[in-house]
């Protein structure tokens, strides 16, 4: 059996292994320990050959950096440019031409930020899944939950249908299987939704700075404080995901790859890396994940309200603002309870790390675990 044109996967030692197995066969008594030693010798030979093939010839570390740059939003400036470019086309329900349009927008964004390696773009493709489109899901039986569609971006939003696909080159398909790429896609969608809401809140701040009212109004104070509290929560969530989770886990993965010459060790390290991403980003912890998604949806609705009503709010707008403030207060309180309960039982140190960022000065605690709770008169 050969795996590469450069030689056998057994490093041309087939005759040596066959002779050793034949020698064991000739023994009057079967020696299990000797047999296991030979099998381990063969396994280690194959594993080292695969390591060379993946790490040295196929540049595994370089490919992992590509995964990090795109699936894990390592190229933040690229996706910020893409969000700005594609915002208008993905607000509406997706159609047959949406996928083409967003890929054109993605390529324009890559050129705008002077992406170093244009050769990567043909291997990357943004996908749009919508009702009526025929597509095959390579991982029908995936274990990880995709992001739950909210009332704010159910089929009416192209953002909810957006995904990323990557053409994996041989022999990296051994490691980056369709099921693995689907898990990366789940993380990609989640990280992009956080980054998009963060950008919308920053845009709201710019609008509020330009549209300050001379007269002090209660509704304006609520808008400012609610946006400030939303920004505080989302910024800390974004920093936690990118620094405490992604950078930390990726650094550990590279260290493990560089400290071994065994392919199976690399596979296990990568599986552990991906499992940690899903767990520490709360995708696998349904209560926290659902709560964070609800918070992101409330932030998105608030940004839409501010963008559509740049002057003082009318009665309907004031009522909507009150609903959003109460909803955000309720969800932030629920998030605090989830983080605190898990932290108190010392079950999950990741939740404790996010709680530390949100409550570093005990403001969250002193506010009763509630943010954005200022009401309207």
N, C-alpha and C positions, 0 to 999 in steps of 0.2 A: 504494500500500500504506500503510495507516495502522496505528499501534500504540496510539494513545491517542485518546480522544474530543476532546482539546484541540487536535489538529492532526496534520499529516502528520509521519511520521518523517523526512522530508527537509526539515522546517521550511519547507514551502511554497515550496521552491526547485526543484520539478520542472521548471518551464519553463526556468529558468536553466541547469540541468544538461543538459536536452534540447537547448537551443540551442547549448551549448558542444560537445556530442557531434556535433550536426549540422554545426557549423563545421569540426570535425576531419574529418568525413566528406567535406566538399567539397574538402579539400586534395588537390592532384594527387598528392602523395606522403604515404604514411601516416607520421605522426610518433609513434613509440612513446613517447618521453619525454613528449610533450604528453598523450598518451592516459593514461599512468600518472599524470600529475599530476592530471588530471581525476578519475580513479578514486580517488586518494588524497584529493582534496577531498570527494568524495561520502562516502567511508568515514569521514573525520574528522567530517563533519557528522552522520552517523548515530550515530557513537560518542559524540559530545557529547550528542546528544539522548537516547540510552539512559542516559548517565551522569546527566543531570538526572532522567530518569524513575525510575531506581533509587535514586540517592542523595538527591535532594531530595524527590521526591513519595512514594516508597515507603519512605523512611527506612532505607536499607540498613545504616547503621552501627548503628541501633537493633536491627535484625533480627540482625545479627552478635553483638550483646551478648546477645540472647536465646539464640542458638546456644551461646555461651560459657557462659551461666548454667546451661543445662540439659544439653546434650550434653557439655560439657566440665567440668561440675560446679563452675561458678563460684559457684553458690549452695551453698556447702558445708554451711551450717546446715540447708538444706532437705533435702539428701540424708542428712545425719546423722539428722535426725528421721525420714525415711522408712525408713532402715535399722533404726532402733529399732522403728518401728511394724510393718514388714512382715517382720521377721526370722522370726517364728513361722510365717507362712503360706507363706514361700518355702523353708523347710527341707524341706518335703515335696514329693513329685512333683506337678507342675501338673495341674490338672483343668480342666473346662469353665468353672468359676466363678472360677478364680484370677485371670484377667485383670481381671475386674470388681472383685474384692476389692483387688487391688494399686492400681488406679486410685482407688478410694475411699480407701485408705490414703495415696496420694500427695496427694490433695486435702486430707485431714485434716492431713497434714504441712505443706502450704502455708499453711493457715489457722493452724496452731500457731506457725509462724515469722513470721507476719504478712507474707506475700508481698505486695509492693507492688501488683502489677498482676494482679488476679484475671481480667482479660480474656484473659490468656494461656492459662489452664488449658484452655479448650475446644479450643485448637489443639494441645495436647500430649496424648499418649496412650501409656501404657506397654503394651507388647505382650508376650504370652507365646506362644512357639512350642513345641508339644509333639507327640508322635506322635499322629496321628489328627485333628489340627486342620487344616482346609483353609485355606490362605493362599497368596497370590501374592507371590513375591519379585521386586520391580521390577528388581533388578540380578542376574540369574542369572549373568552373566559378570563378576562383580566381580574385581578384581585383588588386593585386599587380603585377607589371611587373617583369618578370624574366630578368636576365641579357641578354642584346642583344648580340647575337653572332657576333663576329668581324671577319674580313677576316683572322686574325692571328690565331684564335682558333675556327673556325667553325667546321664542323664535323670532321676535320682532327686532332683535339686534344682531348685526353681523359679528360683533365681538364675541358673542356667546358661541358662535359656530366656528371661530377661528382656531386653527391648529398649525403645527409645523411638522413637516416630514423631511427626512434626511436620507440620501442615497449612500448607504454604507458600502465601502469598497472592500473587496476580498483582500485578506482573509478576516477582516475585522467583524464580519457578519457572525463569526463564532461567538463573539462577546456581545455585540450590539444586535441582539435578536429583535424581531418585531414586537415581542412582548416587553422587552426592555425599553425600546423606543417609545412605546405607548405610555409607559410609566413616566418617562422623561417628558412626554407631551402633556401629561396631567400636571406635572410641576410647572411646565412652561405656561400653561393657561392661567394657573393660579398666580404665578409671579407677574405675569403681564397685567392681570386684573388689578393687582396691588399697585403696580407702577403707573397704570393709567389713572386710577383714582388719585394717586399722589399728584400727578400732573394736573388733573382737573382742580384739585384744591389749591394748587399754586396759582392756577389761572384765576380762580375766584378771589384770591388775595389781591392779585393785580387789578381786577375789576373793582373790588371794594376800595382800594387805594385811589383809583381814578374817580370813583363816584361817591366820595364822602359827602354826606348831607350836612349842610350848615346847621340845621336845627337838630337837636338831639331827640331821637325817637327810640321808644322802647324796642320796637321791632329791629331797628338797626343794631342796637346793643346785643340782642339775642343772635342776630346773624353773625356778628363779629365773633362773639364768644363761642358759638356753635362751630363755626369754621375753625377757630383756634384749637378747640378740643379735638375735632376730627383730625386736623393736621397733626396734632401731637400724637395721637394714637397711630395713625397710618405711617407717619415718619418713623416711629419707633418700631413698628412691625416690619417696615421695609429694611431698616438697619439690622434688625435681628435676623431676618431671613438671609440677607446678603452677606453679613459679616459673621455673625455667630454660628450660622448653619452652613451656608454654601462655601465660604472661604475656608472655614475651619475644617470641614469634612473633605474638601478637595485637596487641601494641603496634606492631610493624613493619608489620603489615597495615593498621592504621588510618592510619599515617603515609603509606603508599603510596596509600591511597584518597584521602586529603586533599590529596595533592600532584599529582593528575591530574584531567583532565576527559574522560578517554577510557574508555569502557566496556570495551574489550578489555584495556586495562592493568589494570583492576580484576579482570577474569576471570582473567588470568594471575597477578596477585598473590594471589588467593584460591586458585587451584590450587596455587601454590607454598606457601602457608600450610598447606593441608591435607596436601600431600606431606611437608612438614617435620614436621608433627605425627606422621604415621605412621612416619616414619623415626626421629625423635629419641626417640619413646616406645618404640622397638625392635620395633614391631609387624611391620615389614618385615624385621627381622634375626632370622631364625628361631632360630638357636642361643640368642641372648640372650633372646628372647621366650619360648621353651619353658622355659628355665632359670628365668626369673622366675615363670612360671606354676607350675612345680613348687614353688618356694619358697613362693608364696602358698598352695598346697594343703597343704603341710607345716605352715605357720602355722595354717591353718584346722583341721587335724586336732589340732594341739597344743592349741588353744583349746577344742575339743570335749572333749579328754581332761581338761583342767583343770576345765572347767565341770561335767563328770559325776562327777568324783572330787575333792571339795573337801577331803577328809581325806587321810591318808597313802595312798599307792598300794599296792595289793596286788601279788601276783607278776605277774599278767597286765598290770596297768597299768604296772608297772615295765618289763616287757619292751617294751610299746608305746612308752613314753617313750624307751627306748634306741634303738629303730628310728627314731623321729622325730629324735632327736639326731644319729644317724649320717647319716640322709638329708639333714638340713639342713646338716650339716658338708660332705657330699659336694657338694651343689648350690651352697653358698656358695663352695666351692673352685673349682668349675667356672665360676661367675660371675666370680670374680676372674681366672681364667685368660683368659676371653673378653675382659674389660675391659682386662686388661694387654696381651694380644697385639695387640689393635687399637690401643691407645694407643701401644705401642712402634713400630708401623709407621705411626703418624700417619695412619691411614685415616679415622677417624671421631672428630671432636672432641667429639661428644655423649657417646659412651662415656667419653671422658677426663674429661668434666665430672662424670659420675656417679661414676667411680672417685675423683675428687678429693674428693667429698663423703663417700664411704665410707671413704677412707683418708687423711683430712686430717692425722692425726697418726702415720701409718705403723703403726698397731696391726694393721690387716688384713695388711700386709706381714710384720710380725714374727711374726704367728700363722701364717705359711705360707699366707696366703690362705684361711684356714678360720675359720668362726665356729661357735659352739655345739658345740665338739669335746670338751667334758668328758664323760668316760664314767662308767658306773655300776659300782660295785664288786660 
